[in-house]
Structures are given as structure tokens and as C-alpha cells.
Amino acid sequence: MKHLTNTLMSGTAPLIVIIANEKGGQGKSLTGLAIADYAHLCQIPIGVAQIDNQARLSKALGRKVLTIDAVPGNARRDPAAEARSFTPLYGFLQKGAKANASILVDVGANQAQRLAHWSGLVDLEEDLAAWGFKTVIVVPFVAEAEGIRQAGKTAELLGKAFTNAHLVLIENARDGSFEALHPASDTALAYREVIEPLKSSASVLTMPAVEAGSWRLFEAGNSRLIHVAGMPIGKVMALTGLPHPEAKISRGDVAAWAGTFFAELDRVLPWNQEGDDA
């Protein structure tokens, strides 16, 4: 797996951004929404697909998302049917390439191995290169040992399937700062054993915690990050159930979080670079 280079940052080629962690609850959906909204701000056309049965992104974005159902064990029962289940994704990528659009693929928990296996069967990496895509693998994880270990497993699985991909690790500080980990803790040990070796060939971004958990209230209302900052306070109150002062604080918390994380995305996605055609 290759490190992010100036070639990626200065290029105008469409990206396929794969967000994955084999463990659930690591911030994949929020990362996906943030990247989709960031693309919107940069006026980059982006298609969205998911390998999952959840509809979080579809509800938040307010549009249909290509869905490859998560069917555990299907490959064992009928390998041919398993391979065919991914055919719509292949067509989706091909269509995106013709439109010069980037593609975001949100991979649900325990689905990265399926994607990696199918990609190897059809030699997807070769087709992506032929279509002009550059691949970015994004792996978010929180400060817990199992999430970190599964992040490493996910990076390894997808790294073998997409050998020319650029790896982006996202340290999700939702459950605490990684800098504050006790050196003797299991989480710190997992970080040293799994994440530290990956850093030489990856970019590491920080996803800050949203102050006071303010985002949960907007998330429950299927809000987009880019809409929260300019949302009228009356609508915020109706959506969150908060009184006026707290509604203003929560709106400000989410707007500040989005600005900070979008600045992090600036480091690894070329969409907001001066000189881009978009």
C-alpha cells in the first residue's frame, strides 16, 4: 500500500474512497457523511455506495445509495451468487468513471473481507486503473483495543486487494484522546503493535470528539453536516428538542467540528486544492 503522494494531491483524477473497519461503532458512517459533504462543498460529483443493510447515509444525504446487502456466509453457500451480488457495484464504478465522478464506498462491519475477496476475483484494481480512478482506503477507529486491532486487519485485507491504494487512518477521539492512553493499557499496546507500523505508509488524521455529544441530536434527525451551521435556530430547536440557548451551543459545536474535520480532509483529498478544475 502506497503513501499519499504529491501525485494524488495535485491530480484531478476521480477517487474511489473506501471507508471500512471490520468492527462496528468506529465512526464509519460519520466519516462517510463528512466526506460526502466535503465533496459537495468542493463541488465534486460523487456517487455513494454501501456494503451494508443500514440506511444512515441514504437518509442523511436525502438520496438513494447503491446498496450491496450484507449477507454473512453467502460466499460459503453459493460462491457464484456471492460474486454476482457485487455486479451492481462494478457497473456503478464504471458509470462513475464515464462521468468523471468520484465514488464513496461505505463498507459495513465484517464486510471488508467480502469486498477484498470479490475485488481479487474480478481483478478490480486493474479496471480501476484503466478507468482512471485513484484509490483511497480510509480506516477510522476509536480508542479501544479491539477497534484498533480490527482496523489493522481491515487495512491488511484491503491493502492486499488494492495494492496501489493510499491508506488513511482516522483516529476517532470520540471515546478519548489517543495521546492520553495509559502506556500499560491493552489499548495502548494494540496501538503500538498495530497502528505504529502502519504509519510509515499511511496518513493519520484526527477526528475530534463533538463537544457534549451534540451531533447525536442532529444525526437522529438525519441532518447533513453542511446544513447544520446555517440552520435557523427555530429549526434546530424543533429538531433537537433543546431550548434556545442549548440549541445555539449544539449548532455551534457541530459547525466547529465539521470545520476542523474538513481541514483534516484537506490534507489527504485533492478536491479543495488551488488549481483543480473542479
Wavefront OBJ file of the C-alpha trace (Angstrom):
o trace
v 0.000 0.000 0.000
v 1.409 3.347 -1.041
v 1.765 6.509 0.979
v -0.174 9.583 -0.112
v 1.981 11.464 -2.568
v 2.064 14.808 -4.307
v 0.782 12.967 -7.381
v -2.524 12.315 -5.657
v -2.769 15.756 -4.139
v -2.147 17.552 -7.432
v -4.219 15.249 -9.605
v -7.709 15.754 -10.939
v -8.456 12.051 -11.448
v -11.614 10.778 -9.759
v -11.164 8.913 -6.496
v -12.711 5.779 -5.116
v -12.777 6.282 -1.364
v -13.369 3.064 0.592
v -14.301 3.522 4.250
v -14.027 0.369 6.332
v -13.347 -1.212 9.687
v -14.383 -4.801 10.353
v -15.663 -3.738 13.798
v -18.812 -1.680 14.096
v -19.142 1.552 16.049
v -15.869 3.097 14.883
v -17.268 6.164 13.140
v -17.560 4.885 9.567
v -20.982 6.428 8.898
v -19.960 9.835 10.232
v -16.737 9.678 8.226
v -18.725 8.813 5.107
v -21.144 11.675 5.631
v -18.272 14.089 6.259
v -16.505 13.044 3.055
v -19.718 13.292 1.016
v -20.405 16.756 2.428
v -16.800 17.809 1.888
v -17.076 16.753 -1.764
v -20.291 18.782 -2.047
v -18.580 21.872 -0.662
v -15.759 21.411 -3.184
v -18.316 20.947 -5.995
v -17.036 17.448 -6.719
v -19.561 14.997 -8.174
v -19.601 11.886 -6.011
v -21.572 8.673 -6.122
v -22.234 6.796 -2.905
v -22.448 3.044 -2.400
v -22.587 0.903 0.691
v -21.954 -2.725 1.528
v -24.335 -2.835 4.438
v -28.025 -3.067 5.292
v -28.197 0.216 7.199
v -29.683 3.323 5.604
v -27.919 6.031 7.618
v -26.101 7.637 4.683
v -29.098 7.431 2.399
v -31.346 9.154 4.968
v -28.795 11.830 5.778
v -27.950 12.586 2.153
v -31.583 12.514 1.128
v -30.950 10.347 -1.909
v -30.753 6.728 -2.903
v -27.483 4.968 -2.191
v -26.404 1.882 -4.120
v -26.615 -0.964 -1.617
v -24.895 -4.324 -1.678
v -26.672 -6.294 1.019
v -24.607 -7.667 3.861
v -25.243 -11.414 3.725
v -22.896 -13.227 6.136
v -21.814 -16.659 4.939
v -23.280 -16.290 1.447
v -19.914 -16.991 -0.132
v -19.772 -20.392 1.515
v -23.290 -21.364 0.479
v -23.096 -20.156 -3.115
v -19.830 -18.529 -4.265
v -21.273 -17.698 -7.692
v -24.248 -15.882 -6.169
v -21.896 -14.036 -3.826
v -19.836 -12.811 -6.768
v -22.961 -11.740 -8.660
v -24.174 -9.741 -5.669
v -21.327 -7.295 -6.300
v -22.061 -6.845 -10.018
v -24.126 -3.672 -9.407
v -21.103 -2.110 -7.696
v -18.944 -2.883 -10.728
v -21.458 -1.152 -13.010
v -21.724 1.761 -10.587
v -17.961 2.291 -10.671
v -17.885 2.044 -14.440
v -20.670 4.603 -14.734
v -18.868 6.920 -12.312
v -15.690 6.711 -14.355
v -17.546 7.723 -17.524
v -18.963 10.732 -15.684
v -15.552 11.586 -14.167
v -17.187 11.331 -10.748
v -15.572 10.129 -7.553
v -17.117 7.213 -5.675
v -17.539 6.727 -1.936
v -17.967 3.134 -0.732
v -19.102 2.697 2.882
v -18.205 -0.842 3.969
v -20.152 -2.188 6.920
v -18.756 -4.218 9.801
v -17.498 -7.671 8.777
v -17.838 -6.801 5.087
v -14.284 -5.749 4.163
v -13.263 -9.359 3.624
v -16.148 -9.847 1.185
v -15.139 -6.753 -0.773
v -11.493 -7.786 -0.813
v -12.331 -11.311 -1.989
v -14.613 -10.140 -4.799
v -12.140 -7.451 -5.876
v -9.465 -10.111 -6.225
v -11.772 -12.411 -8.223
v -12.526 -9.749 -10.836
v -9.111 -8.038 -10.630
v -10.904 -4.795 -9.813
v -7.702 -2.861 -9.229
v -6.728 -3.319 -12.875
v -10.094 -1.961 -14.029
v -9.961 0.983 -11.638
v -6.591 1.967 -13.074
v -7.899 1.612 -16.623
v -10.894 3.805 -15.749
v -8.615 6.469 -14.267
v -9.539 6.053 -10.597
v -7.126 6.576 -7.744
v -7.986 4.556 -4.662
v -8.012 5.790 -1.077
v -8.719 3.405 1.799
v -9.995 5.161 4.919
v -9.985 3.239 8.209
v -11.462 5.005 11.252
v -11.067 3.609 14.765
v -11.759 4.683 18.328
v -9.531 4.368 21.394
v -10.318 0.759 22.213
v -8.136 -2.284 21.706
v -10.487 -4.349 19.533
v -11.354 -1.451 17.244
v -7.647 -0.823 16.716
v -6.891 -4.475 16.015
v -9.750 -4.691 13.547
v -8.501 -1.501 11.903
v -5.189 -3.259 11.300
v -6.950 -6.343 9.943
v -9.061 -4.189 7.643
v -6.039 -2.291 6.326
v -4.301 -5.592 5.623
v -7.296 -7.153 3.859
v -7.963 -4.188 1.606
v -4.271 -3.438 1.130
v -3.795 -6.844 -0.489
v -6.759 -6.282 -2.800
v -5.805 -2.705 -3.695
v -2.020 -2.670 -3.711
v -1.777 0.823 -5.200
v -4.212 2.368 -2.729
v -3.384 5.191 -0.352
v -4.136 4.353 3.274
v -5.683 6.950 5.583
v -6.047 6.094 9.264
v -8.534 8.188 11.218
v -8.103 8.381 14.974
v -11.636 8.942 16.215
v -11.332 10.691 19.588
v -14.972 10.067 20.462
v -14.023 7.743 23.347
v -10.949 9.670 24.436
v -7.664 11.026 23.164
v -5.081 8.589 21.844
v -2.343 10.721 23.363
v -3.877 10.145 26.790
v -3.762 6.346 26.623
v -2.064 4.752 29.600
v 1.166 3.176 28.285
v 0.423 -0.108 30.072
v -3.164 -0.417 28.851
v -4.323 -3.026 26.339
v -5.439 -0.204 24.051
v -2.003 1.418 24.088
v -0.392 -1.962 23.412
v -2.710 -2.552 20.446
v -1.894 0.919 19.138
v 1.843 0.279 19.329
v 1.578 -3.151 17.747
v -0.965 -2.353 15.025
v -1.048 1.342 14.203
v 2.541 2.428 14.697
v 3.907 0.054 11.994
v 1.290 1.345 9.513
v 2.209 4.997 9.946
v 5.212 4.802 7.628
v 2.905 4.020 4.712
v -0.221 5.908 5.736
v -1.593 9.324 6.535
v -3.062 9.728 10.004
v -5.927 12.143 10.584
v -7.676 13.162 13.778
v -11.434 13.104 14.115
v -12.189 15.241 17.172
v -14.995 14.418 19.549
v -18.100 16.517 19.147
v -18.476 18.624 22.271
v -21.197 17.392 24.636
v -22.270 14.765 22.102
v -24.147 17.475 20.192
v -24.062 15.631 16.867
v -26.251 12.761 18.115
v -29.284 15.025 18.209
v -28.793 16.139 14.605
v -27.884 12.625 13.479
v -31.186 11.324 14.844
v -32.900 13.886 12.605
v -30.922 12.716 9.527
v -29.169 16.060 9.200
v -26.216 16.785 6.954
v -23.162 18.443 8.429
v -23.174 21.171 5.793
v -26.743 22.138 6.697
v -26.301 22.438 10.449
v -24.163 25.612 10.545
v -26.759 27.669 8.665
v -29.828 26.016 10.179
v -32.286 28.554 11.649
v -32.314 28.308 15.407
v -36.043 27.585 15.423
v -35.490 24.542 13.255
v -32.615 23.428 15.487
v -34.928 23.650 18.498
v -37.648 21.675 16.743
v -35.186 19.036 15.544
v -33.283 18.543 18.778
v -35.879 19.409 21.392
v -33.389 21.753 23.052
v -34.224 25.182 24.450
v -32.886 28.239 22.636
v -29.508 28.665 24.386
v -28.585 24.970 24.264
v -29.743 24.739 20.660
v -27.317 27.516 19.704
v -24.499 25.773 21.540
v -25.166 22.419 19.885
v -25.346 24.006 16.442
v -22.046 25.748 17.098
v -20.443 22.528 18.352
v -21.323 20.661 15.167
v -20.282 23.538 12.906
v -16.918 23.778 14.674
v -16.411 20.017 14.470
v -17.178 19.978 10.753
v -14.772 22.837 10.073
v -11.994 21.075 11.974
v -12.522 17.706 10.307
v -12.890 19.212 6.833
v -9.486 20.835 7.416
v -8.123 17.360 8.176
v -9.627 16.029 4.947
v -7.867 18.860 3.112
v -4.634 17.053 3.891
v -5.498 13.860 2.023
v -8.151 14.653 -0.577
v -7.297 16.869 -3.561
v -10.743 18.340 -4.020
v -10.081 21.705 -2.394
v -6.645 22.320 -3.879
v -6.000 25.529 -5.809
v -5.721 24.847 -9.477
v -8.192 21.964 -9.528
v -10.592 22.098 -12.443
v -13.481 21.455 -10.090
l 1 2 3 4 5 6 7 8 9 10 11 12 13 14 15 16 17 18 19 20 21 22 23 24 25 26 27 28 29 30 31 32 33 34 35 36 37 38 39 40 41 42 43 44 45 46 47 48 49 50 51 52 53 54 55 56 57 58 59 60 61 62 63 64 65 66 67 68 69 70 71 72 73 74 75 76 77 78 79 80 81 82 83 84 85 86 87 88 89 90 91 92 93 94 95 96 97 98 99 100 101 102 103 104 105 106 107 108 109 110 111 112 113 114 115 116 117 118 119 120 121 122 123 124 125 126 127 128 129 130 131 132 133 134 135 136 137 138 139 140 141 142 143 144 145 146 147 148 149 150 151 152 153 154 155 156 157 158 159 160 161 162 163 164 165 166 167 168 169 170 171 172 173 174 175 176 177 178 179 180 181 182 183 184 185 186 187 188 189 190 191 192 193 194 195 196 197 198 199 200 201 202 203 204 205 206 207 208 209 210 211 212 213 214 215 216 217 218 219 220 221 222 223 224 225 226 227 228 229 230 231 232 233 234 235 236 237 238 239 240 241 242 243 244 245 246 247 248 249 250 251 252 253 254 255 256 257 258 259 260 261 262 263 264 265 266 267 268 269 270 271 272 273 274 275 276 277 278
